Amino acid sequence: MGANLLSYIGLESGQFYQSVSQIQQQLKQHFGLSFSRGAISEAQGRVSAMLTPTHQAIKQQVQSASLIHADETRHQRGGERRWMWMALSKIAVCFMTAYGRGTDAAKRLLGSELTGVLVTDQYVAYRFIDASQRQLCWAHVLRNVAAIAQSGEQVNQLVGARLVLLAHSVFRARHRYEDGDLDKARYLRRLRRYRQSWLTQLEQGVMVCTKRYRGRCEWLIKDDE
């Protein structure tokens, strides 16, 4: 097998999640090539070995970045459930498949010690990162409070609507600051005011919301820092 065929097999396996048997059938049907399943599996191993140094270099670049975003999602491979993890910097994206979704997998992706700031949702696997280096993703936060506002109970809707309004206010203030319409002092004063109102509404939610959404409010209070 030459470089083009190895690349094709790697693409079918890694990008399109084709099994060895499916790749074997495609090679026969598309190109008239007959290879054993063992030969195809060996080719996958060769491609993996070739790409390992590049993957490690990308991983190290992301881990050393000043700002990193990370997330994870379910990833089916045949009949097996795995997890696809992703970390990205401004110039690189690193993907990693893992059998688990716990802190061990997060440490393999990010390293045990970060020098920059990590942006994530509220998932507990990232809590090994000190709060001074971790920022909650406001898109996830907005989605959580929007769910409260869109619930069937009126008492939830009132609290959720106020939280959604405050979240959008944070976005608007940030955009105005980036556009030069707010100086830094006014921007920080505005955020301090929003933060106090945010905590007040979350505390109200803990008292009056139904059990499911009460927990979301409690969780956001715990992650206030």
N, C-alpha and C positions, 0 to 999 in steps of 0.2 A: 504494500500500500504506500502510495506517495502522499505528499503533503495535502493535496486537494481532497483525496478520499478520506484521509484522517480528519480533516476539517469538517467534511460532510457528516461523518459519523459522530463527531463531537457536537456538531450543531443539532442533529436530530435527537441526540440523547439529552443534551443540556438545555437547549432552547425549547424543543418541542416535546420533551418527555417521552420519547419513543422507547419501547422495550427493545432488547436485543433481537427478539424474534421479529418484531415489526421492522427494524432496520434491515435485518437479513432479507425480508420480503421486498422491501423497497429497493435494495441494491439489485436484486434479481429482476424486478419488474421495470425499473427505470434505466438500468445500465447493463443488464444482462450479466451481472457479476455474481459469482457463487462463492460465498465465504461461510465457513462454519460459525456457529454461535461463539465458540471459543476464540476464534480469530477476531471477531467483532468486539468481544469483551476485552481482549488484549489490546486492541486499538484504542478503546476508551481509556484504558490504563495509561497508554503511551501519551495520549492527548492530555490527560490529567497531569502527568509528570512534566510535560512541556510547559503547561500553564501555571504550575505551582509557584515558580519564582515570581512571575508577574502578579499572581494573586496575593502573594505575601507582600510584595512591594506596595500594591494598592492598599492593602490592609494597614500597613505601617504608616502610609501617608495619611489615611483617614484617622487613625488613632492619635497621631501627633498634631492634628489640625486644631486651630484655636476655637472652632465652632463645629460641632458634629450633630447631625440629626440621626435618630435611630428608631426602628420600628420592627415588628415581626408579625407574621400571619401564617395561617395553616397552609400546608404544602403537601399535596398528595403525590406519592410516587407509587404507581400501581395500586396495590391494596394497602399500602402503608401510609399512615399519617406522620408527616414530618412537619418541621417548621422552617419557614424561610425568614432569615434575619437580614436586615439591611442597615448599613451605616453609611452616611455620606458627608463629605466635606464640600467646599465650594468647587473643587476640581476633580473629585473622584467619588465613585460609589462602590462599596464592597458588599457582596452578597455572600451569605453562608447558610447552608442547609444543616439542620440539626434534628436529632430525634426528640429533643426536649425543648421546653419553653422557659426554663428556670434561669436562676442567676448564673449557674455554671456556663450555660450557652452564651449569655450576655457578656460574661468576662472573656470568653474565647473570641468573641467578635470585637470587643472594645479594648481588651486589655484590663488588667486589674487596677491600673492607676492611669488616670487621664490628666493631661496638663491643660486642656481646654474646657469649654462649656458644652454640656450634652443636653440636647432638646429631645424630650420624649413625651409620651402620654403618661398616665398615672400608674402604669403596670408595675407591680412590685419587684420584678426582676431587676429593675434599674436602680433600686434603692441602695445598692452598695456604693453608689456615687454620692459623695457629700453634697448636701443641699446648696453649698456655695458654688458648686460647679454644675448644677442641674437646673434647667428651666423647663417648666411645663409648656407643652405645645398649646397655644391658645386656640388653634383650630379644633383640637380635641376637647378643650374646655368648653368652647362655644357649643359643640355638638352635644355635650353632656347636659348643659343647662337648657338647650333648646328642647331636649327630650322631656325635661320637666315642664316646660311651657306648653308642650303639645300633648301632655297627658290628659286623661279624661276628667280628672278631678279639678274643680274650679280653684280650690285652695292651692293646688300645685301650680296651676296655670298662672295665678297672680304672682307668686314668688318667682317662677321660671321666667315670666315675661320681663320682670325687673332685672333679673340676672342677665338675660339676653341683651337688654338695652345697655347695661353696664359693660358687657363684653364688647359690643359694637363700639361703645364710646372709647374703650382702650385702643381698638384698632384705628379709629378716626384720629385720636390724639397722636398715635405713633406715625400715621401717614402725614399729618400736618407738621410734625416735628421733622420728619425726613424731607419734606418739601420746603422747609425753611419758614413755614408760617407760624411756628411756635419756637421760641428760644428754649434752651435747655432748662432754665429755672422754672419757667411757666409750665413746661411739659412735666417736670417732676412734681410740681405742686398739684397739677391736675391728676396725675397718677396716684398721689397720696390720697387725694379726696375720693377718687374712684375706689381705691383699695378699702377705705373705711366703709364706704357704702356697700361694697361687695361683701365684706365680712358681716355687716349688719343684716343683709338679705339672706346670707347663708345661715346665720344664727336663727333668723325667722323661719327659714325652711326646716331646720332641725326641730323646731317646736311645733310647726303646723302641718308640714307635708305628710303624705302617706308614707308607710314604712320604706318602700322601695326607693323613693326619691329623698327621703330623710337621710338615708345612707349616703347618697351622692353628695349631699350638702356637707355631711360630717367629714367625708373623705377630702373634699376640697378645702375645708377648714384645716385639716391636718397637714395639707400640702401648701398652706398659705405662704410659708417662707420661700 
